[in-house]
Amino acid sequence: MAQWTQMQMLIQYLPDQTINELYSATTFPIEVRYFLADWIEEQRWEDFEVDNVDQKVQAESLLEQIIAKLQTKAQEISNVVDKMKLMQISRHMSMFSSQPLQFATMVRDILRKERVLLSTASSQIPNLQQFPHFSSREVVSTAPNMRDVDHLVLKVLELQECRKRIHHLQEELNWERQNFESLHVVCFVYVHACFSVCVSTRVHAHLLQETVDCLDQCQARLISRLKAWRWEQHQATIGLPFDDNLSPLQTWCEQLLGVNGKLRQEVMLMGEPIPELQEKLARLLQALIQSSLMVDKQPPQVIKTQSKFSTTVRYLLGEKVAPGKPVMVKAQIITEMQARSLGQMGTVPSENVGELINNSAILEHNTASKSTCATFRNMSIKKIKRADRKGSESVTEEKFALLFSAEITITGCDKPYKIQMISLPVVIIVHGSQDNNALATIIWDCAFSEPDRIPFVVPERVPWKRMCMILNSKFTSEIQTQHNLDQYNQHFLAQKIFDKHDISGDFSNMMVTWAQFNKEVLPGRQFTFWQWFEGVMELTKKHLKTYWSDGLIFGFIGKQHLHLILKDRPNGTFLLRFSDSEIGGITIAYVSASENGGQKIQNIQPFTKRDLDIRCLGDRIRDIDHITFLYPEYPKHDVFKKYYTGNNRLRQSMFRFCAKVKMYRCRWSLLFSVYDYYYCSLLSLETDDHLPSPNRGYIPPNKGGTGSQILYLDKKE
């Protein structure tokens, strides 16, 4: 009702003639607008076109509802005069029963005119500013930038009225010529009529030029918004918010197509068509038709050869496609260099760089969703031809794309148009082991590319500040949590990627290179920064989501910081941190008594996905008696109680081993041998189904017995 609220303020400043023209007493009295303001503004009038017979049923339904609501409102009103007035209006509106589409488009035009009046008056009438803006969220979502479209539509209506006046004047001129015998009178009337026609024609030509320019500007904003939608879709890969609803943009495209058609008709009806306007309208039409193909559902950005995948393209002018032969959309793989050479719309690369199976689909219209899409199901890449790589570039750094193309004919246009659109960049792999590195390429591309770049250019180095934001966005979106990486987590990540151990260092202005992100292994490790970070995300997503969301996991923390915050804490204080030494591990750092009576900080062997598949983290924490308080001082049974299962602490897991193990003297002074078959009973904390390593606590069972104890080893983390 925000729009009507402002209109009530504006009406007192409007001339009576304007109000009477807007709310005609014979078709749409102002009482209807007043009493049904809320309901009227909630309906989707913008969708209606007078020549779209498919909308007739919907228009009839709205007409019936408005009549019924007027009758109901009449019964609720105590004032007899108003009651009788509404009953009379409801009966009078029944005349639209045979023309429901005319009724719906009439209401649409009234709302449009209201918005134009409000837009014009808002800067001139201060009182209007204190009310909410008429473009409510519903209106904006129905037709983006609706003010522009409304203004454009009204200019077209004004143009049509001007042409009708010229036609009427021309008819009068012809009549005067034939019916006046007096030469003097004929000359006088003729000159006067010619002058009127000339003035009106000039006004019409000027108005036509003005309207075409307005269309050009409005379409430029639409195309800019389409590009923004694609950019937001690209950014969604790294977890940024994205509204994938294309319906408002489709409505906008259809409206501009309709305006273009009416303007082309106006140009043709002129006595002397203006070639410049015809050419400009033709260019605008072509640009609109070719810009309306969108990749609605992107293919996976990491594609393994011989694996099936799907993708969907949507044509925003699908309802305007000429009937007849179905439109076939074809897909092909293109390289980065081929993507750069696509500048000339309609050209398709001749060189085939990959064999794509099931690479064609028919453009089909869905009446329910009002969308026209081509869905490629069960696509797969049989083989790929790679370009010559530069220097140390690996196959997982090579970017491709899918090019979608078709030939389409729009109703009212005299020729077919070639349309095409490329997907987001994809990396094609041949083995699952390449997936992680390929994903790193995609993350870097999505995070640091510019909106209007040359395909698929991306900087080699970026500020750490930007990298930090991307890591946080990706982490929270992947885990689906609202709990962000805090400043301590981010500081440790900087220490990790830059190999700097200064706890007080400022990394915000340092630059991160692609090599530091995923080409160079971390010092003393066998994996890259991204491989390590992605492993933590995977572990957290599958096993630790609720722990992280509840703030029970400290997360990324370095040795110096760890010792700093735990050094004055009582024995048994612990925190959960992501492993620094292996991919996808979480460890418990805790304070314990040292041999000389002091304190020391120890780390329990990290738990991996494999460990947590067997026994959850909550039960493992419950089973360790000598950790009692979660940092800073939360009793562990209070904060982890909801994560405990019903199993006893001494629940035994039986594993049958067929092994021959020898472990010789090491720094723990442990020496034992185990032979043949046996059953091993372990506490759940150390349960595993693989042979023990020197890093993991292990005690061989007694012959014929099941009792055992856990040996906790302080591994270098």
Secondary structure by P-SEA (a helix, b strand, c coil): caaaaaaaaacccccaaaaaaacccccccaaaaaaaaaaaaaccccccccccccaaaaaaaaaaaaaaaaaaaaaacccaaaaaaaaaaaaaaccccccaaaaaaaaaaaaaaaaaaaaaacccccccccccccccaaaaaaccaaaaaaaaaaaaaaaaaaaaaaaaaaaaaaaaaaccccaaaaaaaaaaaaaaaaaaaaaaaaaaaaaaaaaaaaaaaaaaaaaaaaaaaaaccccccccccaaaaaaaaaaaaaaaaaaaaaaaacccccaaaaaaaaaaaaaaaaaccccccccccccccccccbbbbbbccccccccccbbbbbbbbbcaaaaaacccccccccccccccccccccccccccccbbbbbbcbbbbcbbbbcccccccccccbbbbbbbbbccccccccbbbbbbccccbbbbbccccaaaaaaaaaaaaacccccccccccccccccaaaaaaaaaaaaaaaacccccccaaaaaaaaaaaaccccccccccccccccccccccccccccccaaaaaaaaaaaaacccaaaaaaccccccccaaaaaaaaccccccbbbbbccccccbbbbbbbbbbccccbbbbbbcccccaaaaaaccaaaaaaacccccccccccccccccccccccccccbbbbbbbbccccccccccccccccccbbbbbbcccccccccccccbbbbbbcccccbbbbbbbbccc
